[in-house]
Amino acid sequence: MIDWDLAISTGVRFARQGPEVSLADARAVVAELRGLTAVVQQPVREVTGLTSQGAAGPVAVVDRPGWIRANVGGFRVVLEPLADKLAERSNVVPAPGSVVASVGSRVTGVQAGLILAYLSARVLGQYELFLPPGEGGTDSPGGAQSANGTSANGASAKGAAPTVGRLTLVAPNIVMVERELGVDPHDFRRWVCLHEETHRVQFTSVPWLRGYVQGMMTEFLLASDLDPGAIVERLRAAAVAVAGAVRGGDGESLIEAMQTPAQRALLDKLTAVMTLVEGHGDYVMDAVGPQVVPSVAEIREKFNTRRGSTGRVEQILRRILGIDLKMKQYAEGSRFVRTVVDEAGMAGFNKVWTSPETLPTRAELSSPADWLARVG
């Protein structure tokens, strides 16, 4: 479906250069970030009441090309079931090796690379759930840990045991934002690490959560309508979504426009759980208090202001790619967590992790009282 090698080369080629940093300073930033991932573990446990089960997994501090390579590796793992489905229905797609298939995979490879190039300058960190088996990071000459997103042969090994997730921090973006905000760099780095460490704790302390999210994503992909006529209709809907974003409307993102009716219900559930985990991460960033991050209030105020101040082109791209939806997830999820904790305490909130049935629905995220009434 996608020429992944071309996606990587395109993404790396068009990724913007990071801020000017000397080699010594770059190594110092990497060392500090790696150290902070261990330092923030105790504050996160104290705030959340959650404790990771087993090994926490690797930490990768990467530059922008490293982030692109890592995410291509994750995409390959996630999209593998859909690729298998396409192979089974070879009458729907051009035969592998044909001119049409070759050209198509290169076009989508360039598209994927351009999107990754754009996002690579905006992501501060993430907890990578989907890694090729045995995947890890290696130190690059520049002092930052570079994450290679594929196995040695460029693909994940089918049937291999799942690899534990990886906490990834994008060093140049963290430096860039802390400079733009004019905040204490050490406080800001600790603040970012708190958010990503919270995600690691979520997925390593709640045994069923990782499988639930992966299962939902696989089900969502397999619900794709592979009929050529339906695909054309989806493409038309995508064109309408892009046009709406350019006009400045509040229409659908590409993901929403391209989904089938069956996928809409699945996306509601997936959006609900991701809103919860993102909001929970944002809540913990601020709940640790000044004793852990002295300038936490100043950082949050400036960071929220930055989130809301973007140019016209940036606004269009954010609408098309669904980034505005993610910003809403942070805010809505954080409000839900804060409201429930205020009403029922952290122990009461943590009932949310009992099973998939105790997760809030999208409607309950907007009305925490309904979730409290249902779950108790």
C-alpha positions as CSV (number, residue, x, y, z in Angstrom):
1,M,0.0,0.0,0.0
2,I,2.7,2.4,1.0
3,D,6.4,2.7,0.0
4,W,7.7,3.0,3.6
5,D,11.3,3.6,2.5
6,L,10.1,6.5,0.4
7,A,8.0,7.8,3.3
8,I,11.0,7.9,5.5
9,S,13.3,9.5,2.9
10,T,10.6,12.1,2.1
11,G,9.9,12.8,5.7
12,V,13.5,13.2,6.6
13,R,14.2,15.4,3.5
14,F,11.3,17.8,4.3
15,A,11.5,17.9,8.1
16,R,12.4,21.4,9.3
17,Q,15.7,21.9,11.0
18,G,15.6,22.1,14.7
19,P,16.9,25.0,16.8
20,E,20.6,25.8,16.8
21,V,22.3,23.8,19.7
22,S,26.0,23.1,20.2
23,L,27.1,19.5,20.4
24,A,27.9,19.8,24.1
25,D,24.5,21.3,24.9
26,A,22.7,18.7,22.8
27,R,24.3,15.9,24.7
28,A,23.5,17.7,28.0
29,V,19.8,17.9,27.0
30,V,19.7,14.3,26.0
31,A,21.3,13.2,29.3
32,E,18.9,15.4,31.3
33,L,15.8,14.0,29.5
34,R,16.9,10.4,29.9
35,G,17.5,11.1,33.6
36,L,14.2,12.8,34.1
37,T,12.2,9.8,32.9
38,A,13.5,8.0,36.0
39,V,13.1,11.0,38.3
40,V,9.4,11.6,37.5
41,Q,8.4,8.0,38.0
42,Q,7.8,8.5,41.8
43,P,5.7,11.7,41.5
44,V,3.6,10.1,38.8
45,R,3.0,7.1,41.1
46,E,2.1,9.3,44.0
47,V,-0.4,11.4,42.0
48,T,-2.0,8.6,40.1
49,G,-1.9,5.7,42.6
50,L,-0.8,3.5,39.7
51,T,2.3,1.3,39.7
52,S,3.8,-0.3,36.6
53,Q,3.8,-4.1,36.4
54,G,7.1,-5.5,35.3
55,A,9.8,-3.6,33.3
56,A,9.0,-0.1,32.3
57,G,10.5,-0.5,28.9
58,P,13.1,1.5,26.9
59,V,13.4,5.2,26.6
60,A,14.4,6.9,23.3
61,V,15.5,10.5,23.0
62,V,15.4,11.3,19.3
63,D,15.8,14.0,16.8
64,R,13.1,14.7,14.1
65,P,14.4,12.1,11.6
66,G,14.5,9.6,14.4
67,W,10.9,10.3,15.3
68,I,9.9,9.8,11.7
69,R,11.6,6.5,11.4
70,A,10.1,5.3,14.7
71,N,6.6,6.2,13.7
72,V,6.9,4.5,10.3
73,G,7.8,1.3,12.3
74,G,4.7,1.8,14.3
75,F,2.5,2.3,11.3
76,R,3.7,-0.9,9.7
77,V,2.7,-2.9,12.7
78,V,-0.7,-1.2,13.0
79,L,-1.5,-1.5,9.3
80,E,-0.4,-5.1,8.9
81,P,-3.9,-6.6,9.4
82,L,-5.2,-4.3,6.7
83,A,-2.4,-5.2,4.3
84,D,-3.2,-8.9,4.9
85,K,-6.9,-8.2,4.1
86,L,-6.0,-6.4,0.9
87,A,-3.8,-9.3,-0.1
88,E,-6.7,-11.7,0.4
89,R,-8.9,-9.5,-1.8
90,S,-6.4,-9.0,-4.6
91,N,-9.3,-8.3,-7.0
92,V,-9.8,-5.0,-5.3
93,V,-6.3,-3.7,-5.7
94,P,-3.7,-3.8,-8.4
95,A,-1.5,-6.9,-8.5
96,P,1.8,-6.5,-6.5
97,G,4.6,-5.6,-8.7
98,S,2.4,-4.0,-11.4
99,V,3.0,-0.5,-12.6
100,V,-0.2,0.8,-11.1
101,A,0.7,-0.7,-7.7
102,S,4.2,0.6,-7.8
103,V,3.1,4.1,-8.7
104,G,0.3,4.0,-6.1
105,S,2.6,2.9,-3.3
106,R,5.1,5.7,-4.1
107,V,2.4,8.3,-4.2
108,T,1.1,7.3,-0.8
109,G,4.7,7.0,0.4
110,V,5.3,10.6,-0.5
111,Q,2.0,11.7,1.2
112,A,2.9,9.8,4.4
113,G,6.4,11.3,4.4
114,L,5.1,14.9,4.0
115,I,2.6,14.4,6.9
116,L,5.3,12.9,9.1
117,A,7.7,15.8,8.2
118,Y,5.0,18.3,9.3
119,L,4.3,16.5,12.6
120,S,7.9,15.8,13.4
121,A,8.4,19.5,14.3
122,R,5.3,19.5,16.6
123,V,5.5,16.4,18.8
124,L,7.3,16.8,22.1
125,G,7.0,13.2,23.1
126,Q,4.9,10.1,23.0
127,Y,4.5,6.6,24.4
128,E,4.8,4.3,21.4
129,L,2.5,1.3,21.9
130,F,3.2,-0.4,18.5
131,L,6.8,-1.5,17.9
132,P,8.2,-4.1,15.7
133,P,9.2,-7.2,17.8
134,G,12.6,-6.6,19.5
135,E,12.7,-2.9,18.5
136,G,14.9,-0.6,20.5
137,G,17.1,2.5,20.2
138,T,20.8,3.0,19.6
139,D,22.9,6.0,20.4
140,S,23.6,8.2,17.4
141,P,26.9,10.1,17.0
142,G,25.2,13.4,18.0
143,G,24.5,12.1,21.4
144,A,20.7,11.6,21.0
145,Q,19.2,8.2,21.0
146,S,18.0,7.4,17.5
147,A,15.0,5.1,17.1
148,N,15.0,2.9,14.1
149,G,11.4,2.1,13.2
150,T,11.8,-1.2,11.4
151,S,13.5,-4.5,12.0
152,A,16.6,-5.5,10.0
153,N,14.6,-6.6,7.0
154,G,12.3,-3.6,7.1
155,A,9.2,-5.4,8.4
156,S,7.8,-6.8,11.6
157,A,8.1,-10.5,12.2
158,K,4.6,-12.1,12.2
159,G,3.8,-14.3,15.1
160,A,6.6,-12.8,17.3
161,A,5.8,-11.8,20.9
162,P,4.6,-8.2,21.2
163,T,7.3,-5.7,22.2
164,V,6.8,-3.6,25.3
165,G,6.0,0.1,24.5
166,R,8.7,2.8,24.3
167,L,8.7,6.2,25.8
168,T,10.1,8.6,23.2
169,L,11.1,12.3,23.6
170,V,11.9,14.6,20.7
171,A,14.7,16.7,22.1
172,P,14.9,19.5,19.4
173,N,11.2,20.2,19.8
174,I,11.4,20.4,23.5
175,V,14.3,22.9,23.3
176,M,12.4,24.9,20.6
177,V,9.2,25.2,22.7
178,E,11.0,26.0,26.0
179,R,12.9,28.8,24.2
180,E,9.7,30.2,22.5
181,L,7.9,30.2,25.8
182,G,10.8,31.8,27.7
183,V,10.3,29.4,30.6
184,D,12.8,27.6,32.9
185,P,14.1,24.8,30.6
186,H,14.7,22.3,33.4
187,D,11.2,22.8,34.7
188,F,9.7,22.5,31.2
189,R,11.6,19.3,30.5
190,R,10.4,17.7,33.7
191,W,6.9,18.9,33.0
192,V,6.9,17.2,29.5
193,C,8.4,14.0,31.0
194,L,5.6,13.9,33.5
195,H,3.0,13.7,30.8
196,E,4.8,10.9,28.8
197,E,5.6,9.0,32.0
198,T,1.9,9.0,32.9
199,H,1.2,7.4,29.5
200,R,3.8,4.7,30.2
201,V,2.3,4.1,33.7
202,Q,-1.2,3.9,32.2
203,F,-0.3,1.2,29.7
204,T,2.1,-0.8,32.0
205,S,-0.1,-0.8,35.1
206,V,-3.5,-1.6,33.4
207,P,-3.0,-5.0,31.9
208,W,-5.9,-4.9,29.5
209,L,-5.5,-1.4,28.2
210,R,-2.8,-1.9,25.5
211,G,-4.6,-4.9,24.0
212,Y,-7.9,-3.0,24.1
213,V,-6.5,0.0,22.1
214,Q,-4.7,-2.3,19.7
215,G,-7.8,-4.4,19.2
216,M,-9.9,-1.3,18.5
217,M,-7.5,0.0,16.0
218,T,-7.3,-3.3,14.2
219,E,-11.1,-3.6,14.2
220,F,-11.3,0.0,12.9
221,L,-8.9,-0.7,10.0
222,L,-10.6,-4.0,9.1
223,A,-13.9,-2.2,8.9
224,S,-12.6,-0.3,5.9
225,D,-14.8,-0.6,2.8
226,L,-12.5,-1.9,0.0
227,D,-15.1,-1.6,-2.7
228,P,-13.7,0.7,-5.4
229,G,-17.0,2.6,-5.6
230,A,-17.1,3.2,-1.9
231,I,-13.5,4.3,-1.9
232,V,-14.3,6.9,-4.5
233,E,-17.1,8.2,-2.3
234,R,-14.8,8.4,0.7
235,L,-12.3,10.4,-1.4
236,R,-15.0,12.8,-2.3
237,A,-15.9,13.2,1.3
238,A,-12.2,13.8,2.0
239,A,-12.1,16.5,-0.7
240,V,-15.1,18.2,1.0
241,A,-13.3,18.1,4.4
242,V,-10.2,19.7,2.9
243,A,-12.2,22.4,1.2
244,G,-14.0,23.1,4.5
245,A,-10.8,23.4,6.3
246,V,-9.4,25.9,3.8
247,R,-12.6,28.0,4.1
248,G,-12.1,28.0,7.9
249,G,-15.2,26.0,8.8
250,D,-15.4,23.5,11.6
251,G,-16.0,20.5,9.4
252,E,-14.6,16.9,9.6
253,S,-10.9,16.0,9.6
254,L,-9.6,13.6,6.9
255,I,-9.9,10.6,9.3
256,E,-13.6,11.5,10.0
257,A,-14.4,12.1,6.4
258,M,-12.8,8.8,5.2
259,Q,-14.4,6.5,7.7
260,T,-17.2,4.1,6.8
261,P,-20.5,4.0,8.8
262,A,-19.2,0.9,10.7
263,Q,-16.1,2.8,11.6
264,R,-17.9,5.7,13.1
265,A,-19.0,3.8,16.2
266,L,-15.6,2.3,16.6
267,L,-13.9,5.7,16.3
268,D,-16.3,7.0,19.0
269,K,-15.0,4.3,21.4
270,L,-11.4,4.9,20.4
271,T,-11.7,8.6,20.7
272,A,-13.2,8.2,24.2
273,V,-10.3,6.1,25.5
274,M,-7.7,8.4,23.9
275,T,-9.4,11.5,25.3
276,L,-9.2,9.8,28.8
277,V,-5.5,8.9,28.6
278,E,-4.5,12.3,27.1
279,G,-6.6,14.2,29.7
280,H,-5.2,12.1,32.5
281,G,-1.6,12.9,31.3
282,D,-2.4,16.6,31.2
283,Y,-4.0,16.4,34.7
284,V,-0.9,14.8,36.2
285,M,1.4,17.4,34.6
286,D,-0.3,20.1,36.6
287,A,-1.3,18.1,39.7
288,V,2.3,17.3,40.8
289,G,2.5,20.9,42.0
290,P,5.3,23.4,42.5
291,Q,7.3,21.1,44.8
292,V,8.1,19.0,41.7
293,V,7.9,21.7,38.9
294,P,8.4,25.1,40.6
295,S,7.1,27.1,37.7
296,V,4.3,24.7,36.7
297,A,1.6,27.5,36.7
298,E,3.6,29.8,34.5
299,I,4.4,26.9,32.1
300,R,0.8,25.9,31.7
301,E,-0.4,29.4,31.1
302,K,2.2,30.1,28.4
303,F,1.8,26.6,26.9
304,N,-2.0,27.0,26.5
305,T,-1.6,30.4,25.0
306,R,0.8,29.0,22.4
307,R,-1.6,26.1,21.6
308,G,-4.2,28.7,20.7
309,S,-2.1,31.1,18.6
310,T,-1.5,29.7,15.1
311,G,-1.3,31.2,11.6
312,R,-3.9,30.7,8.9
313,V,-2.0,27.9,7.1
314,E,-1.3,26.2,10.4
315,Q,-5.0,26.3,11.3
316,I,-5.9,24.7,7.9
317,L,-3.4,21.8,8.4
318,R,-4.5,21.2,11.9
319,R,-8.1,20.9,10.9
320,I,-7.3,18.6,8.0
321,L,-5.1,16.3,10.0
322,G,-7.4,16.3,13.1
323,I,-4.9,18.0,15.4
324,D,-7.6,20.4,16.6
325,L,-9.5,17.3,17.7
326,K,-6.5,16.2,19.7
327,M,-6.3,19.6,21.4
328,K,-9.9,19.2,22.4
329,Q,-9.1,15.8,23.8
330,Y,-6.5,17.3,26.1
331,A,-9.0,19.8,27.4
332,E,-12.1,17.6,27.7
333,G,-10.2,14.7,29.2
334,S,-8.4,16.9,31.7
335,R,-11.8,18.4,32.8
336,F,-13.2,14.9,33.2
337,V,-10.4,13.7,35.4
338,R,-10.3,16.8,37.5
339,T,-14.1,16.7,38.1
340,V,-14.1,13.0,39.1
341,V,-11.1,13.3,41.4
342,D,-12.7,16.3,43.1
343,E,-15.9,14.4,43.6
344,A,-14.6,10.9,44.3
345,G,-10.9,11.2,45.0
346,M,-8.2,9.5,43.0
347,A,-9.2,6.0,44.2
348,G,-12.7,6.7,42.9
349,F,-11.3,7.9,39.6
350,N,-9.1,4.8,39.3
351,K,-12.2,2.7,38.9
352,V,-12.0,3.8,35.3
353,W,-9.2,1.3,34.8
354,T,-11.1,-1.7,36.0
355,S,-12.2,-2.9,32.6
356,P,-13.3,-1.7,29.2
357,E,-16.9,-1.4,30.6
358,T,-15.8,1.2,33.2
359,L,-14.3,3.5,30.6
360,P,-16.3,6.7,30.0
361,T,-18.3,7.0,26.8
362,R,-17.8,10.1,24.7
363,A,-21.1,11.5,26.2
364,E,-19.9,10.8,29.8
365,L,-16.6,12.7,29.1
366,S,-18.7,15.8,28.8
367,S,-20.9,14.8,31.8
368,P,-18.7,13.2,34.5
369,A,-21.7,13.0,36.8
370,D,-23.2,10.5,34.5
371,W,-20.1,8.3,34.7
372,L,-20.0,8.6,38.5
373,A,-23.6,7.6,38.7
374,R,-23.0,4.6,36.4
375,V,-19.7,3.3,37.9
376,G,-20.3,4.5,41.4
